[in-house]
Structure formats: C-alpha cells, structure tokens
Amino acid sequence: MLPSMTRKTGKGLKLLLIVPHPDDEVYGASGTLMEYLAAGESCGLVTLTRGEAGRTLGLCDGPEELARMRAVELSACLEVIGLTTTPGSLHEQHQFPDKYLKDHPFEELVETAREAVERLRPETVLTFPPNGSNGHPDHVTTHRAVKAAWDRLPAGTRPALWYYASTTPPENESLRADWLPPNIERDVSAYVTRKLQAIACHRSQALSTVDFIRKFPERITSETFYEVPVADH
C-alpha cells in the first residue's frame, strides 16, 4: 500500500515515529516533536492505519466516516505540533486494516517500516514496546514489524530505537513480563499548552484522552522512553 504523501529530504530526520493509529503520536511524544521542530530539526510520522475500527462516540456513522473524521483530526493535530508545516518534516498515511494488523501479511508491514527508515534516515525511530504499552494487538504488531525492520538493517547503520515507556508497571499482570521501564526522560513542560491543544484535536478519542490523563498525568509534562541499548545497534 502506498502512503498518501511522500517527500524526500536532503538531511536525515531527527525523529521518525512509526505507529498504527491516528492519535498514537500525540500523548507520549508530541512535546518532544515540538521541541525538536522548534530547534530546526526535521521529524516524520508514519501512521499505518486510518483508525476506522475505533469508537465513534456518536460523532459519526460507520468505519468509513470515522476514518475520514480521524484524518481531519490528525491533520489538525499535526498542524498544532508543527509537523506538517516545518520544512523537511512529513507525515505518511497508510491504509492497513485497523484492529487487524496481526492478520495482515507481516512482511508487508516490515517492508513498509524498513523502506521508511532507509529513505528518511532518521537519527531515532520511535514505536511501541513489546507489550504494546496496553496490549493492543495493533500496537504489538507494529512493534514486531518495526523491530524486525530495524534488526535487518546493516550493523552500524541502524538509528537509535526508542519505545514508549511508562514509569508505572502495567495494571494488567500479563503485560508486566514485557514491560520496559524508561531510561530516557524529557521535560516538555514548556510545550504543555500546545500539547493539550494537539491532544484535544482528536475529538473522537475523548475517552482515551480521559483515561490517559487519569492514569498518567505526569506524562503530559514529562515524556519517557526506553532506548534499546547501544550494544544491540
């Protein structure tokens, strides 16, 4: 499947996010994106699905209308972040099946991630951890695909690999074995107003927003990640 937008950059990106859903970019990384963009660095986002299988909250009827709504929400969010208005930065939207990434041919997902990394040459790639943070099958499958693509890159050419990470172990005991506590913490309090505005652009995800703020209020001003050790690069 071809992305809806591609752009070649002369310089490699500072940070490339590869995530499954519209809104996966905003809760845990939008402050970091804003800080990098403000410093003149280029960043990128690859969204694998249109989010058509999510909850509608009565805002629209059916998967197709939801997908269109979420595209508008994501566009507004990325404009607030500055990702789609900063030269050299980009967003690529794919149309893999939301909620069913695990049933899609795995190699196609791996190739999508590998091609993006090789073309955009990011300094760092960010995705979900092995347990998907919350066990969501799309999050877990995206982790597996990105990690497989990263593993296949020639030694010495791999970017840094970051995962979303929380200082709080998962509530679900089955997810704790694969929990990776953060080894990077970034203070993004200078961007908290814009971050909250960016989060609010995803109106269809209001329940997710409430759950995130209730469970992880500290991650609004502090974004935490797990960096795969250098020995594994």
Beta strands, then each sheet from edge to edge (+ up, - down):
strand 1: 15-19
strand 2: 43-49
strand 3: 90-96
strand 4: 124-127
strand 5: 160-164
strand 6: 184-187
strand 7: 222-227
sheet 1: 3+ 2+ 1+ 4+ 5+ 7- 6+
end
